Amino acid sequence: QVQLVESGGGLVQPGGSLKLSCAASGSIFSPNTMGWYRQAPGKERALVADITSSGSTNYADSVKGRFTISRDNAKNTVYLQMNSLKPEDTAVYYCNLRDYRLRVRHDYWGQGTQVTVSS
Protein backbone atom coordinates (compact mmCIF):
# COMPACT_ATOMS: atom_id res chain seq x y z
CA GLN A 1 0.00 0.00 0.00
CA VAL A 2 1.01 3.57 -0.71
CA GLN A 3 0.03 6.54 1.40
CA LEU A 4 0.08 10.13 0.17
CA VAL A 5 0.06 13.09 2.53
CA GLU A 6 -0.53 16.57 1.14
CA SER A 7 0.18 19.99 2.56
CA GLY A 8 0.29 23.61 1.49
CA GLY A 9 -3.28 24.44 0.59
CA GLY A 10 -5.01 27.57 1.76
CA LEU A 11 -6.49 30.92 0.86
CA VAL A 12 -4.66 33.25 -1.50
CA GLN A 13 -5.52 36.40 -3.41
CA PRO A 14 -5.73 36.48 -7.20
CA GLY A 15 -2.26 36.84 -8.64
CA GLY A 16 -0.70 35.25 -5.61
CA SER A 17 1.32 32.08 -5.22
CA LEU A 18 1.05 28.85 -3.32
CA LYS A 19 3.16 25.71 -3.16
CA LEU A 20 1.71 22.27 -2.54
CA SER A 21 3.68 19.29 -1.32
CA CYS A 22 2.86 15.60 -1.28
CA ALA A 23 4.96 12.94 0.39
CA ALA A 24 4.51 9.28 -0.53
CA SER A 25 5.29 6.38 1.75
CA GLY A 26 4.82 2.63 1.78
CA SER A 27 5.43 0.11 -0.98
CA ILE A 28 6.32 2.48 -3.79
CA PHE A 29 6.92 0.85 -7.16
CA SER A 30 9.32 2.41 -9.59
CA PRO A 31 9.08 3.74 -12.21
CA ASN A 32 5.98 5.74 -11.46
CA THR A 33 4.23 8.99 -12.18
CA MET A 34 3.22 11.47 -9.51
CA GLY A 35 0.89 14.33 -10.13
CA TRP A 36 -1.83 16.67 -9.08
CA TYR A 37 -5.50 16.63 -9.95
CA ARG A 38 -8.15 19.09 -8.92
CA GLN A 39 -11.89 19.12 -8.56
CA ALA A 40 -13.98 22.26 -8.43
CA PRO A 41 -17.63 22.30 -7.32
CA GLY A 42 -19.84 20.82 -10.02
CA LYS A 43 -16.92 19.61 -12.11
CA GLU A 44 -15.11 16.34 -12.60
CA ARG A 45 -11.68 15.70 -11.20
CA ALA A 46 -9.14 16.76 -13.82
CA LEU A 47 -5.40 16.52 -14.29
CA VAL A 48 -3.40 19.60 -13.38
CA ALA A 49 0.11 18.28 -13.93
CA ASP A 50 2.14 15.14 -13.55
CA ILE A 51 5.77 14.10 -13.63
CA THR A 52 7.49 10.79 -14.21
CA SER A 53 10.35 9.30 -12.22
CA SER A 54 12.70 10.49 -14.95
CA GLY A 55 11.38 14.04 -14.85
CA SER A 56 9.10 14.24 -17.88
CA THR A 57 6.22 16.64 -17.20
CA ASN A 58 2.71 17.13 -18.46
CA TYR A 59 0.44 20.12 -17.80
CA ALA A 60 -3.15 20.99 -18.37
CA ASP A 61 -3.45 23.83 -20.87
CA SER A 62 -5.14 26.00 -18.26
CA VAL A 63 -2.06 26.06 -16.01
CA LYS A 64 0.81 26.08 -18.50
CA GLY A 65 3.20 28.91 -17.80
CA ARG A 66 1.80 29.46 -14.32
CA PHE A 67 2.30 26.17 -12.48
CA THR A 68 5.46 24.12 -12.14
CA ILE A 69 5.57 20.52 -11.01
CA SER A 70 8.71 18.95 -9.59
CA ARG A 71 9.70 15.93 -7.54
CA ASP A 72 12.39 14.71 -5.23
CA ASN A 73 12.78 10.98 -5.82
CA ALA A 74 14.95 10.51 -2.75
CA LYS A 75 12.14 11.89 -0.59
CA ASN A 76 9.29 10.42 -2.66
CA THR A 77 7.79 13.87 -2.71
CA VAL A 78 6.09 15.85 -5.45
CA TYR A 79 5.56 19.61 -5.44
CA LEU A 80 3.31 21.99 -7.28
CA GLN A 81 4.38 25.62 -7.42
CA MET A 82 1.36 27.70 -8.35
CA ASN A 83 1.90 31.29 -9.49
CA SER A 84 -0.42 33.93 -10.92
CA LEU A 85 -3.36 32.21 -9.32
CA LYS A 86 -6.84 32.90 -10.63
CA PRO A 87 -10.25 32.43 -9.01
CA GLU A 88 -10.90 29.58 -11.43
CA ASP A 89 -8.02 27.69 -9.84
CA THR A 90 -10.15 27.29 -6.73
CA ALA A 91 -10.61 23.58 -6.12
CA VAL A 92 -9.68 20.66 -3.97
CA TYR A 93 -6.27 19.49 -5.12
CA TYR A 94 -5.46 15.79 -4.92
CA CYS A 95 -2.06 14.17 -5.06
CA ASN A 96 -1.80 11.06 -7.21
CA LEU A 97 0.75 8.32 -7.71
CA ARG A 98 0.35 5.74 -10.44
CA ASP A 99 2.36 2.83 -11.68
CA TYR A 100 1.91 -0.06 -14.11
CA ARG A 101 2.94 -3.18 -12.32
CA LEU A 102 2.36 -6.29 -14.47
CA ARG A 103 0.74 -4.10 -17.14
CA VAL A 104 -1.98 -3.06 -14.72
CA ARG A 105 -2.49 0.54 -13.68
CA HIS A 106 -2.38 1.22 -9.96
CA ASP A 107 -3.56 4.53 -8.53
CA TYR A 108 -3.06 6.00 -5.09
CA TRP A 109 -4.64 9.23 -3.88
CA GLY A 110 -4.10 11.75 -1.18
CA GLN A 111 -6.89 13.12 0.96
CA GLY A 112 -7.09 16.41 -0.92
CA THR A 113 -6.21 19.94 0.10
CA GLN A 114 -8.36 23.00 -0.48
CA VAL A 115 -7.01 25.87 -2.55
CA THR A 116 -9.15 28.99 -2.59
CA VAL A 117 -8.27 32.00 -4.74
CA SER A 118 -10.34 34.99 -3.73
CA SER A 119 -10.03 38.65 -2.86
LOFI-450413 format. One line per field, with one value per residue: residue in one letter; chain; x, y, z of N, C-alpha, C in turn. Coordinates in pm, 1 decimal, always signed. Example, Ala and Ser with C-alpha at 12.3 -4.5 7.8 and 13.67 -1.06 7.14 Angstrom:
// LOFI-450413
res A S
chain A A
nx +1319.0 +1285.0
ny -569.0 -225.0
nz +780.0 +708.0
cax +1230.0 +1367.0
cay -450.0 -106.0
caz +780.0 +714.0
cx +1320.0 +1290.0
cy -330.0 +3.0
cz +780.0 +787.0
***
This chain:
// LOFI-450413
res Q V Q L V E S G G G L V Q P G G S L K L S C A A S G S I F S P N T M G W Y R Q A P G K E R A L V A D I T S S G S T N Y A D S V K G R F T I S R D N A K N T V Y L Q M N S L K P E D T A V Y Y C N L R D Y R L R V R H D Y W G Q G T Q V T V S S
chain A A A A A A A A A A A A A A A A A A A A A A A A A A A A A A A A A A A A A A A A A A A A A A A A A A A A A A A A A A A A A A A A A A A A A A A A A A A A A A A A A A A A A A A A A A A A A A A A A A A A A A A A A A A A A A A A A A A A A A A
nx +83.3 +35.3 +73.2 -30.2 +42.4 -65.0 +13.4 +4.1 -208.7 -456.0 -584.1 -559.4 -489.7 -605.9 -360.1 -162.4 +64.2 +120.7 +241.7 +221.8 +274.6 +346.6 +396.3 +497.6 +463.5 +533.2 +485.4 +631.8 +634.6 +865.4 +940.6 +734.2 +457.2 +391.0 +150.6 -77.9 -418.9 -730.5 -1046.3 -1320.9 -1620.9 -1907.5 -1776.1 -1581.9 -1308.3 -991.4 -684.8 -407.8 -123.6 +149.3 +434.0 +701.2 +913.9 +1158.1 +1149.8 +995.2 +738.8 +390.8 +127.0 -190.8 -361.3 -470.0 -306.7 -50.3 +257.6 +208.0 +200.2 +428.4 +552.5 +737.5 +969.0 +1115.3 +1291.7 +1437.0 +1312.2 +1059.7 +863.3 +639.6 +591.9 +397.8 +425.2 +245.1 +173.5 +61.6 -212.7 -558.0 -910.3 -1052.6 -887.6 -956.3 -1021.8 -1040.4 -738.6 -576.4 -330.8 -162.5 -38.4 +77.4 +135.6 +245.9 +242.2 +293.6 +159.2 -74.2 -262.0 -209.0 -341.0 -299.6 -416.4 -412.9 -558.7 -666.0 -644.8 -758.3 -764.1 -813.8 -883.1 -927.7 -1037.7
ny -119.4 +228.8 +543.7 +881.1 +1204.8 +1527.2 +1879.3 +2237.6 +2376.6 +2643.2 +2978.5 +3231.5 +3541.6 +3659.7 +3640.5 +3574.2 +3335.3 +2987.5 +2692.4 +2349.9 +2039.3 +1689.8 +1394.3 +1066.1 +737.4 +397.9 +95.9 +165.7 +150.4 +152.4 +232.4 +531.9 +760.7 +1074.9 +1314.1 +1595.6 +1646.0 +1819.6 +1922.5 +2110.0 +2263.0 +2105.9 +2007.4 +1758.4 +1561.8 +1660.9 +1643.3 +1831.9 +1853.2 +1631.4 +1420.1 +1214.9 +949.8 +994.1 +1259.9 +1375.6 +1596.6 +1693.5 +1910.2 +2056.4 +2257.5 +2489.0 +2567.8 +2595.3 +2761.6 +2895.1 +2720.2 +2494.1 +2173.2 +1949.1 +1702.5 +1511.7 +1243.4 +1100.4 +1166.2 +1084.6 +1270.6 +1505.5 +1825.1 +2120.0 +2418.5 +2704.8 +2984.4 +3319.4 +3294.9 +3231.1 +3300.7 +3085.4 +2873.5 +2775.5 +2498.3 +2158.5 +2005.5 +1713.9 +1478.4 +1237.6 +912.7 +689.0 +368.0 +96.0 -187.0 -516.0 -468.5 -351.0 -76.7 +108.4 +313.4 +567.0 +785.2 +1105.0 +1276.7 +1515.4 +1870.4 +2192.1 +2464.3 +2798.5 +3076.2 +3400.4 +3737.5
nz +0.0 -64.0 +76.6 +65.3 +159.2 +178.5 +174.3 +219.5 +106.3 +98.3 +150.6 -89.8 -254.5 -578.0 -832.9 -660.3 -502.8 -432.7 -282.7 -312.7 -146.2 -151.0 +6.2 -40.6 +91.7 +195.6 +6.4 -258.3 -599.9 -864.7 -1205.1 -1173.2 -1188.3 -1056.3 -958.1 -977.7 -934.0 -969.0 -834.7 -883.1 -750.1 -880.9 -1102.4 -1280.1 -1154.0 -1260.2 -1443.5 -1338.0 -1344.5 -1409.3 -1336.6 -1431.4 -1301.7 -1420.9 -1477.4 -1680.1 -1776.3 -1768.1 -1841.9 -1776.3 -2015.6 -1908.6 -1700.4 -1787.7 -1798.1 -1565.2 -1347.3 -1190.1 -1179.9 -978.4 -850.6 -585.7 -588.5 -399.7 -164.1 -217.0 -289.2 -427.7 -577.0 -626.9 -761.8 -765.7 -940.8 -1017.7 -956.9 -1019.9 -972.3 -1085.5 -1038.0 -797.8 -603.8 -482.0 -438.9 -535.9 -463.3 -660.6 -727.1 -964.3 -1108.9 -1321.3 -1266.5 -1371.9 -1609.8 -1531.8 -1428.8 -1137.9 -891.4 -650.5 -400.0 -243.8 +40.3 -33.3 -64.0 +11.3 -208.6 -230.6 -419.4 -387.7 -346.9
cax +0.0 +101.5 +2.7 +7.6 +6.3 -53.1 +17.6 +29.4 -327.9 -500.7 -648.8 -465.5 -552.2 -572.8 -225.6 -69.9 +131.9 +105.2 +316.3 +171.0 +368.2 +286.0 +496.0 +451.1 +529.3 +482.3 +543.4 +632.3 +691.7 +932.1 +908.1 +598.3 +423.2 +322.2 +89.2 -183.5 -549.6 -815.3 -1189.1 -1398.2 -1762.5 -1983.9 -1691.9 -1511.0 -1167.8 -913.8 -540.0 -340.1 +11.1 +214.2 +576.5 +749.3 +1034.6 +1270.4 +1138.4 +909.8 +621.9 +271.2 +44.4 -314.9 -344.9 -514.2 -206.1 +81.0 +319.8 +180.1 +230.0 +545.9 +557.0 +870.6 +969.8 +1238.6 +1278.2 +1495.0 +1213.6 +929.0 +778.9 +609.4 +555.7 +330.6 +438.3 +135.9 +189.9 -41.5 -335.9 -684.0 -1025.1 -1090.5 -801.7 -1014.6 -1060.9 -967.9 -626.5 -545.9 -205.9 -180.0 +74.7 +35.1 +236.4 +191.0 +294.0 +236.3 +74.2 -198.0 -249.2 -238.2 -355.9 -306.4 -464.1 -410.0 -688.8 -708.5 -621.2 -836.3 -700.8 -914.9 -827.0 -1033.8 -1002.9
cay +0.0 +357.3 +653.7 +1012.6 +1309.2 +1657.1 +1998.6 +2361.3 +2444.1 +2756.8 +3091.9 +3324.8 +3640.5 +3648.3 +3684.3 +3524.8 +3207.9 +2885.0 +2571.1 +2227.5 +1929.0 +1559.8 +1293.6 +928.4 +638.2 +263.5 +11.2 +247.8 +84.6 +240.5 +374.3 +574.4 +898.6 +1146.7 +1432.7 +1667.3 +1662.6 +1909.1 +1911.7 +2225.9 +2229.5 +2082.2 +1961.4 +1633.5 +1570.4 +1675.9 +1652.0 +1960.5 +1827.7 +1513.8 +1410.4 +1078.7 +930.5 +1048.8 +1403.8 +1424.3 +1663.9 +1713.3 +2011.9 +2099.4 +2383.5 +2599.8 +2605.9 +2608.2 +2890.9 +2946.3 +2617.4 +2411.9 +2051.7 +1894.7 +1593.1 +1470.6 +1098.2 +1051.2 +1189.0 +1041.5 +1387.2 +1585.4 +1961.2 +2199.4 +2561.8 +2770.5 +3128.5 +3392.6 +3220.9 +3289.6 +3243.3 +2957.9 +2769.2 +2729.1 +2358.1 +2065.6 +1949.0 +1578.9 +1417.2 +1106.3 +832.3 +573.7 +283.3 -5.6 -318.1 -628.5 -410.1 -306.0 +54.3 +122.0 +452.6 +599.9 +922.6 +1175.5 +1312.2 +1640.7 +1993.7 +2300.2 +2587.3 +2898.9 +3200.1 +3498.6 +3864.6
caz +0.0 -70.9 +140.4 +17.3 +253.0 +114.5 +256.3 +148.8 +58.9 +176.4 +85.8 -149.6 -340.7 -720.2 -864.2 -561.0 -522.5 -332.1 -315.8 -254.3 -131.7 -128.4 +38.6 -52.9 +175.0 +178.1 -97.6 -379.1 -715.7 -959.1 -1221.3 -1146.4 -1217.9 -950.9 -1013.0 -908.0 -994.8 -891.8 -855.6 -842.7 -732.1 -1001.6 -1211.2 -1260.3 -1120.3 -1381.9 -1428.9 -1337.6 -1393.3 -1354.5 -1362.7 -1421.1 -1222.0 -1495.0 -1485.0 -1787.5 -1720.2 -1846.4 -1779.5 -1837.1 -2086.9 -1826.2 -1601.4 -1850.4 -1780.0 -1431.6 -1248.3 -1213.9 -1100.5 -959.3 -754.3 -523.2 -582.3 -275.0 -59.3 -266.1 -271.3 -544.9 -544.0 -728.4 -741.8 -835.3 -949.3 -1091.8 -932.3 -1063.3 -901.2 -1143.5 -983.6 -672.8 -612.2 -396.9 -512.5 -492.0 -505.7 -721.3 -770.5 -1043.5 -1168.4 -1411.4 -1232.0 -1446.8 -1714.0 -1471.5 -1367.8 -996.0 -852.5 -509.4 -388.3 -117.7 +96.2 -92.1 +9.9 -47.9 -254.9 -258.7 -473.7 -372.6 -286.5
cx +87.2 +12.3 +58.3 -44.7 +37.6 -45.4 +34.2 -91.4 -364.9 -569.1 -543.7 -541.3 -519.2 -436.8 -119.8 -13.9 +108.8 +185.7 +260.5 +281.0 +290.8 +396.0 +434.3 +531.0 +465.7 +555.7 +535.2 +705.3 +752.3 +958.5 +761.4 +580.0 +349.9 +264.8 -17.1 -306.7 -629.0 -960.9 -1257.4 -1543.9 -1835.0 -1904.4 -1625.7 -1366.4 -1085.7 -765.7 -494.8 -200.8 +59.6 +359.2 +621.5 +872.0 +1156.9 +1261.3 +1056.8 +780.0 +509.6 +181.7 -87.5 -293.4 -376.0 -409.3 -67.3 +133.2 +299.4 +219.9 +355.2 +542.3 +701.0 +862.5 +1110.3 +1226.8 +1332.8 +1397.0 +1074.7 +824.8 +761.9 +560.1 +479.5 +342.2 +334.3 +155.4 +76.3 -177.7 -459.5 -798.3 -1067.1 -997.7 -854.9 -1068.4 -997.4 -861.4 -587.6 -412.3 -233.0 -45.2 +20.2 +155.2 +167.0 +256.3 +219.4 +133.1 -61.2 -174.2 -291.2 -239.4 -366.3 -335.5 -443.9 -549.6 -747.0 -679.0 -689.5 -747.7 -811.6 -846.2 -938.7 -978.7 -1093.2
cy +125.0 +460.9 +785.9 +1117.5 +1444.2 +1768.9 +2120.2 +2434.6 +2561.1 +2861.3 +3188.1 +3420.9 +3615.4 +3710.3 +3634.4 +3388.9 +3115.7 +2764.4 +2452.8 +2122.5 +1801.0 +1457.4 +1154.8 +836.8 +501.8 +187.4 +81.3 +174.7 +188.1 +167.2 +405.5 +718.3 +957.9 +1275.2 +1491.5 +1674.4 +1761.3 +1889.7 +2033.7 +2185.4 +2214.7 +2032.0 +1828.7 +1659.6 +1569.0 +1688.8 +1797.2 +1945.5 +1695.7 +1507.8 +1267.2 +1071.6 +993.5 +1198.6 +1459.5 +1479.4 +1677.4 +1810.4 +2027.6 +2234.9 +2504.4 +2647.9 +2622.4 +2750.7 +2951.1 +2848.5 +2540.5 +2291.3 +2002.7 +1779.8 +1568.0 +1320.3 +1040.2 +1063.9 +1138.8 +1151.3 +1461.1 +1722.0 +2024.1 +2345.9 +2630.9 +2921.5 +3189.4 +3326.6 +3302.3 +3229.6 +3107.4 +2843.1 +2713.5 +2587.7 +2282.1 +1999.6 +1815.1 +1533.2 +1276.3 +1042.0 +713.9 +497.9 +175.7 -140.4 -427.6 -581.8 -363.7 -172.0 +49.6 +270.5 +465.9 +749.0 +977.6 +1215.8 +1439.1 +1758.6 +2108.5 +2417.1 +2683.4 +3027.7 +3303.4 +3624.9 +3897.3
cz +0.0 -4.1 +89.4 +114.3 +191.3 +217.3 +165.9 +95.9 +148.5 +92.1 +34.3 -240.2 -487.3 -750.4 -768.8 -595.7 -404.6 -376.9 -239.1 -248.4 -106.5 -109.0 +33.2 +38.5 +151.0 +69.7 -232.0 -490.6 -808.6 -1089.7 -1193.9 -1191.7 -1098.6 -1009.0 -923.9 -995.1 -910.5 -929.8 -796.7 -826.6 -865.2 -1119.7 -1176.3 -1220.8 -1249.0 -1351.2 -1430.7 -1398.4 -1337.2 -1399.6 -1339.8 -1331.7 -1288.2 -1517.7 -1599.2 -1729.2 -1821.3 -1770.9 -1852.4 -1903.3 -1998.3 -1726.0 -1660.4 -1837.1 -1643.0 -1321.1 -1288.6 -1121.5 -1092.7 -859.7 -703.2 -502.6 -452.3 -159.2 -96.3 -251.2 -403.5 -498.7 -659.9 -689.3 -828.4 -826.5 -1029.9 -1078.4 -969.5 -982.9 -955.8 -1104.7 -852.3 -689.1 -496.8 -483.0 -451.1 -548.2 -556.7 -749.3 -848.8 -1097.4 -1251.0 -1385.9 -1307.0 -1549.0 -1661.9 -1403.4 -1221.6 -961.2 -701.8 -498.2 -248.6 -75.5 +35.4 -2.0 -63.7 -85.9 -293.9 -301.8 -474.9 -309.6 -168.8
***
